[in-house]
Amino acid sequence: GDPRVPVDGEHLKAAMPTWKADPQGWKYWEVGGGGTVWDSMAYDPDLDLLYIGTGNGSPWSRYLRSPGGGDNLYLSSILAIKPDDGSLAWHFQTTPGDTWDYTATQHLILADLDLNGQARKVIMQAPKNGFFYVLDRATGELLSAKSYVPITWATHVDLATGRPVEVPTARYAEKSVVLRPSAAGGHNWHPMSFHPGTGLVYLPIFDAPFGYSVDPEFIHRPGLFNTGVDPVGGTDSMADGRTVGALIAWDPREGREVWRVEHTHLANGGTLATAGQLVFQGTGGGLMRAYRATDGATLWEAPTGTGVIAPPISYEVDGEQYIAVVAGIGGGMGMASGDPPPAVLASGNAGRVLAWKLGGTAKLPEPDLALSLAARAVTPIEESVDPARVESGRRIYTRFCGHCHGPHAISGGVVPDLRCSQPPIYDALPAIALEGSLLARGMPSFDGVLDEAKLADIRQYLLSRRAALVAEAAD
């Protein structure tokens, strides 16, 4: 009956940053945090309640973070707070004992819905775990929870308890598993919107797999990623299944998808629904589109010159309506996608603010070839590589570099693509990564984490990826 468990596995013993012991001889450890509030909030002036969503725990794996088990209350949860004194009115936990990075920080929309013939004041959220939740915003009562993307970690949500019914293999303490949604979630920070006229929610979704396994090399490193999940397995799994980025129209009353538009790129912009029965969204592939709100038909589109992941806004000046957006790929999804669309390559991801109005005649400037990633010739470097060191370098790169420079050394267009670097860069890796020679340009120092031997293996891996790119261009 003791909730503490002895830690087994040599790799886990090596990972323990803080050991504890009690008189009975149990050994356990403490490290963890999370529950951050980093996205939107909502406020109901009639109920005088402030609604917030909380993030996941860290390390991701509850086996590492909380080996005694438990729900880790208030992680991955929706909280209703009385703003005058900060007291809690109610809470709802979307993912008890979260171990997959399924945050519940995503957008919280207040609406009045007719559910089963009864008018309800609701709050709606599509968190990362793949279920679309409709709650009574006065009491926190769960009214509906249906999957809006394919889900393999759970079968459904039990409406009586509010708890997802997990599949037996979902927790990966002993065995790795590939699950959907990925750690990026079925929906991330890209805003969804609600149209009171259609009664539909317009939701940008991701459908991708992710491989979860306990990191055999995990130790707590202050200032770095401390997920406790093997980054190599997770990155490799992304190539092992179909990935879809789409816009869906979701009926929260019936808990079903009404229509969808699939995009060429996984990460796309947030949505804006207007009284003119239009839904606006920018795409990662470099377009701004207007869809008919009732059926998703494309009514208008315009090039943006680069990818879009921000949501558009609408405003009026002197009686004219405008639609505006900040264009440019960025953030975690932009860096980690490893899937730069042609518009991003052509423009060098040149960010800009764009605005449209009916009858507008302005044209986008032609891409600046000096910025264009697509126009850059990659010359071969004649240097032999050792396959064993290439594999070692791949694993080191994936662990420490892939978060920003992209999986498989394919940049998403936000930071340099290291396959295309000028030859002197490869020789300067120790100065860059250990001495911080590019700190002023945003490249951190990994001194104390990497050493020259590890950088030499990363160099071998990058040379192999460069050679593959040169061969691809020759074909």
C-alpha positions, 0 to 999 in steps of 0.5 A: 500500500505504500505509494513509493516504489523502488527505482529499478533500471541502471539508467534510471538510477543514473538519472536521479538528481536528488536521492531521498531515503526513509527509515524503511530503506526505500529510495526515491527521488524528487525532480519536477515542475510544470503546470505553467499558464502560457496561452490564452485566458478567458473571463466571464463578467456575469459569473465573475470567473477567470478561466486559465489552462495549465501545462504539463509536468516536467519531466514528461514521464510521470514514471520519472517525475512522480514514481509513486503515481497519482494524478498530479492535480492541476497539471493539464487542467482547466481552472475557474478562479475568482479574480478578486482573491485567487480562490478556486471555484472549480477545476477539470483535469483533462489528462490526469497523471499526464505523461505525454506533454498533453497541455491544456493551455489551449484556447478557452472559448465561452459560448451559449449552446443549446444542448439536448434542448437546454440552453447552457453557458459553456466553456470549450477547449481542444487541448493537446490530448485530442479530445474536444471538451465542452464544460458548464462554465459555472460549475465545471460539469463535463457535458461532452468530450469527443476526439477531434483527431485520431487518438491511440493513447485512450479509447474515450472519455468516461463522462461520469468520471471525466477521465480518459480511458487509457489503453494498456500500453499508453504509459511507456515506463517499461516499453516504448510506444508510438502514439497519436496525437504527438507531443505537439498535440492534436491542437497547439497554440494556433487559435481556434474560433467560434461562429455564433451563427453557424454554431461551429468551431474552426480548429487548426489540427495536427495529426502526427505520430510520436515515439515515447520511451524513457530516455536512457541517458536522462540526467537533469540539466539546468537550462536545457530540455529535461523531458525525460523522453528519448528524443531520438526515438521521438524524432524517428517516429515522425517519419513512420506515419502519415502526418496531416495539418488541416482546418476542421469545422467542429460541431460542439453540440454533436461532437463531430467534424462537419468539414475539413480542408487539408493543407500541404504543411503540418503547421498552419495559422490560427483562424478568424470567423467573421459575421460575413460567413467567412473563415480566414486562415493563413497556411504554412505553405504561404497563402491567406485563404477565406473559406465559406463558414458553412461548408469550407469552400475556398472563396478567395486566396492570396500569396503571403510570400512566406508561411503563416502560423499566426492568426489573422485579425479584422479591423475597420478604418474609415468604413473599410474592413481589413484583414491583417496577419503577421506572416512568417514561420516561427516558434517551436513548430516552425523550428522543429518541423523540418519541412520548409515550404517553397514560399519559406525557401524562396523568401528566406522566411522574410517576416512581414505584416500584410493587410487586405481589403476589398479592391486592394491592388498592392502586390507582394515584392519579388523575393530577394535572391540574397535571402532566398534559401532555395537559390543557394548552391550547396557545394560538396565537401570532399571528406570521408566519413566514418559510419559509426561516427555518423550514427553517433553524431546523429544521436548527439545532434538529435538530442541537443541540436534538432530542437532548433535546427530541425530533425534530420538536420533539415531546418524549418527555415527559422534558423540556419540549415546546417547542411548548407553552411559554408565550409569554415562553419564546420571547422568552427563548431568548437568556437560556436558551440563551446566558446559562444562565438555566435551568442550575439546572434542567438546561438547558445553555448553548450560548454559543459554539455558537449565537448570537442569529441562530441562536436567532431561526431556531429560534424561527421553527421552534418557532412553526411547530410550535406553529401546527401543534399548535394546528391539529391540536387544532382539527381 
